[in-house]
Amino acid sequence: MASILAVDDSASMRQMVSFTLKGGGYQVIEAVDGVDALSKAKGQSVNLVITDVNMPNMDGIALIKELRALPAYKFTPILMLTTESSGDKKQLGKSAGATGWIVKPFNPDQLLATVKKVIG
Protein backbone atom coordinates (compact mmCIF):
# COMPACT_ATOMS: atom_id res chain seq x y z
CA MET A 1 0.00 0.00 0.00
CA ALA A 2 1.40 3.39 -0.99
CA SER A 3 1.94 5.85 1.84
CA ILE A 4 1.36 9.59 1.56
CA LEU A 5 2.56 12.36 3.85
CA ALA A 6 -0.19 15.01 4.10
CA VAL A 7 0.98 18.37 5.45
CA ASP A 8 -1.42 21.18 6.39
CA ASP A 9 -1.74 23.47 9.40
CA SER A 10 -5.55 23.25 9.14
CA ALA A 11 -6.88 20.22 11.02
CA SER A 12 -10.07 20.13 8.94
CA MET A 13 -8.09 20.23 5.67
CA ARG A 14 -5.80 17.42 6.91
CA GLN A 15 -8.86 15.35 7.84
CA MET A 16 -10.44 15.90 4.42
CA VAL A 17 -7.25 14.99 2.56
CA SER A 18 -6.64 12.01 4.83
CA PHE A 19 -10.24 10.75 4.54
CA THR A 20 -10.15 11.05 0.74
CA LEU A 21 -6.79 9.28 0.41
CA LYS A 22 -7.65 6.49 2.86
CA GLY A 23 -10.87 5.97 0.88
CA GLY A 24 -8.68 5.56 -2.19
CA GLY A 25 -6.68 2.83 -0.47
CA TYR A 26 -3.63 4.82 0.60
CA GLN A 27 -1.91 4.91 3.97
CA VAL A 28 -1.69 8.48 5.29
CA ILE A 29 0.78 10.12 7.66
CA GLU A 30 -0.33 13.57 8.82
CA ALA A 31 1.90 16.52 9.70
CA VAL A 32 0.89 19.94 11.06
CA ASP A 33 3.60 22.04 9.37
CA GLY A 34 6.90 21.81 7.48
CA VAL A 35 8.98 21.18 10.61
CA ASP A 36 6.72 18.30 11.68
CA ALA A 37 6.64 16.94 8.12
CA LEU A 38 10.42 17.02 7.78
CA SER A 39 10.96 15.05 10.99
CA LYS A 40 8.33 12.48 9.94
CA ALA A 41 9.80 12.24 6.43
CA LYS A 42 13.27 11.55 7.87
CA GLY A 43 11.89 8.72 10.02
CA GLN A 44 10.34 6.77 7.14
CA SER A 45 9.99 6.84 3.40
CA VAL A 46 6.73 7.76 1.70
CA ASN A 47 5.58 7.45 -1.91
CA LEU A 48 4.16 10.96 -2.14
CA VAL A 49 4.09 14.24 -0.20
CA ILE A 50 1.07 16.57 -0.40
CA THR A 51 1.79 19.89 1.26
CA ASP A 52 -0.01 23.13 1.90
CA VAL A 53 1.95 26.25 0.93
CA ASN A 54 1.07 28.80 3.62
CA MET A 55 1.94 27.33 7.05
CA PRO A 56 3.61 28.60 10.23
CA ASN A 57 7.15 27.51 11.27
CA MET A 58 8.12 26.22 7.82
CA ASP A 59 6.02 26.82 4.73
CA GLY A 60 5.46 24.41 1.86
CA ILE A 61 8.11 25.95 -0.43
CA ALA A 62 10.80 25.67 2.28
CA LEU A 63 9.65 22.10 3.04
CA ILE A 64 9.96 21.09 -0.62
CA LYS A 65 13.53 22.49 -0.76
CA GLU A 66 14.46 20.64 2.46
CA LEU A 67 12.96 17.36 1.20
CA ARG A 68 14.70 17.63 -2.18
CA ALA A 69 18.01 18.00 -0.33
CA LEU A 70 17.52 14.53 1.21
CA PRO A 71 18.73 11.63 -0.98
CA ALA A 72 15.60 9.58 -0.15
CA TYR A 73 13.33 12.39 -1.44
CA LYS A 74 15.21 13.46 -4.55
CA PHE A 75 12.65 11.79 -6.82
CA THR A 76 9.61 11.48 -4.54
CA PRO A 77 6.59 13.24 -6.08
CA ILE A 78 5.50 16.33 -4.14
CA LEU A 79 2.13 17.98 -4.76
CA MET A 80 1.35 21.46 -3.49
CA LEU A 81 -2.14 21.96 -2.10
CA THR A 82 -3.11 25.60 -1.84
CA THR A 83 -5.68 28.33 -2.25
CA GLU A 84 -3.03 30.32 -4.14
CA SER A 85 -3.62 29.96 -7.86
CA SER A 86 -1.22 32.71 -8.89
CA GLY A 87 1.50 31.92 -11.39
CA ASP A 88 4.18 33.30 -9.02
CA LYS A 89 3.52 30.69 -6.33
CA LYS A 90 3.36 27.91 -8.93
CA GLN A 91 6.72 29.03 -10.30
CA LEU A 92 8.22 29.16 -6.79
CA GLY A 93 6.90 25.68 -6.14
CA LYS A 94 8.22 24.32 -9.42
CA SER A 95 11.66 25.80 -8.91
CA ALA A 96 11.72 24.39 -5.36
CA GLY A 97 11.02 20.94 -6.84
CA ALA A 98 7.24 20.47 -6.68
CA THR A 99 5.85 17.86 -9.07
CA GLY A 100 2.38 19.36 -9.32
CA TRP A 101 -0.33 21.55 -7.94
CA ILE A 102 -3.82 21.08 -6.49
CA VAL A 103 -6.00 24.12 -5.80
CA LYS A 104 -8.18 24.23 -2.66
CA PRO A 105 -11.03 23.64 -2.25
CA PHE A 106 -10.30 20.38 -4.03
CA ASN A 107 -12.69 17.84 -5.47
CA PRO A 108 -12.01 14.41 -3.82
CA ASP A 109 -12.22 12.56 -7.16
CA GLN A 110 -9.82 15.05 -8.71
CA LEU A 111 -7.38 14.62 -5.79
CA LEU A 112 -7.44 10.82 -6.17
CA ALA A 113 -7.07 11.06 -9.95
CA THR A 114 -4.03 13.35 -9.54
CA VAL A 115 -2.48 11.02 -6.93
CA LYS A 116 -3.05 7.98 -9.19
CA LYS A 117 -1.41 9.84 -12.09
CA VAL A 118 1.64 10.64 -9.96
CA ILE A 119 2.16 7.36 -8.08
CA GLY A 120 -0.19 4.89 -9.79
C-alpha positions in Angstrom: 0.0 0.0 0.0 1.4 3.4 -1.0 1.9 5.9 1.8 1.4 9.6 1.6 2.6 12.4 3.9 -0.2 15.0 4.1 1.0 18.4 5.5 -1.4 21.2 6.4 -1.7 23.5 9.4 -5.5 23.3 9.1 -6.9 20.2 11.0 -10.1 20.1 8.9 -8.1 20.2 5.7 -5.8 17.4 6.9 -8.9 15.3 7.8 -10.4 15.9 4.4 -7.2 15.0 2.6 -6.6 12.0 4.8 -10.2 10.8 4.5 -10.2 11.0 0.7 -6.8 9.3 0.4 -7.7 6.5 2.9 -10.9 6.0 0.9 -8.7 5.6 -2.2 -6.7 2.8 -0.5 -3.6 4.8 0.6 -1.9 4.9 4.0 -1.7 8.5 5.3 0.8 10.1 7.7 -0.3 13.6 8.8 1.9 16.5 9.7 0.9 19.9 11.1 3.6 22.0 9.4 6.9 21.8 7.5 9.0 21.2 10.6 6.7 18.3 11.7 6.6 16.9 8.1 10.4 17.0 7.8 11.0 15.1 11.0 8.3 12.5 9.9 9.8 12.2 6.4 13.3 11.6 7.9 11.9 8.7 10.0 10.3 6.8 7.1 10.0 6.8 3.4 6.7 7.8 1.7 5.6 7.5 -1.9 4.2 11.0 -2.1 4.1 14.2 -0.2 1.1 16.6 -0.4 1.8 19.9 1.3 0.0 23.1 1.9 2.0 26.3 0.9 1.1 28.8 3.6 1.9 27.3 7.0 3.6 28.6 10.2 7.2 27.5 11.3 8.1 26.2 7.8 6.0 26.8 4.7 5.5 24.4 1.9 8.1 25.9 -0.4 10.8 25.7 2.3 9.7 22.1 3.0 10.0 21.1 -0.6 13.5 22.5 -0.8 14.5 20.6 2.5 13.0 17.4 1.2 14.7 17.6 -2.2 18.0 18.0 -0.3 17.5 14.5 1.2 18.7 11.6 -1.0 15.6 9.6 -0.1 13.3 12.4 -1.4 15.2 13.5 -4.5 12.7 11.8 -6.8 9.6 11.5 -4.5 6.6 13.2 -6.1 5.5 16.3 -4.1 2.1 18.0 -4.8 1.3 21.5 -3.5 -2.1 22.0 -2.1 -3.1 25.6 -1.8 -5.7 28.3 -2.3 -3.0 30.3 -4.1 -3.6 30.0 -7.9 -1.2 32.7 -8.9 1.5 31.9 -11.4 4.2 33.3 -9.0 3.5 30.7 -6.3 3.4 27.9 -8.9 6.7 29.0 -10.3 8.2 29.2 -6.8 6.9 25.7 -6.1 8.2 24.3 -9.4 11.7 25.8 -8.9 11.7 24.4 -5.4 11.0 20.9 -6.8 7.2 20.5 -6.7 5.9 17.9 -9.1 2.4 19.4 -9.3 -0.3 21.5 -7.9 -3.8 21.1 -6.5 -6.0 24.1 -5.8 -8.2 24.2 -2.7 -11.0 23.6 -2.2 -10.3 20.4 -4.0 -12.7 17.8 -5.5 -12.0 14.4 -3.8 -12.2 12.6 -7.2 -9.8 15.1 -8.7 -7.4 14.6 -5.8 -7.4 10.8 -6.2 -7.1 11.1 -10.0 -4.0 13.3 -9.5 -2.5 11.0 -6.9 -3.1 8.0 -9.2 -1.4 9.8 -12.1 1.6 10.6 -10.0 2.2 7.4 -8.1 -0.2 4.9 -9.8 
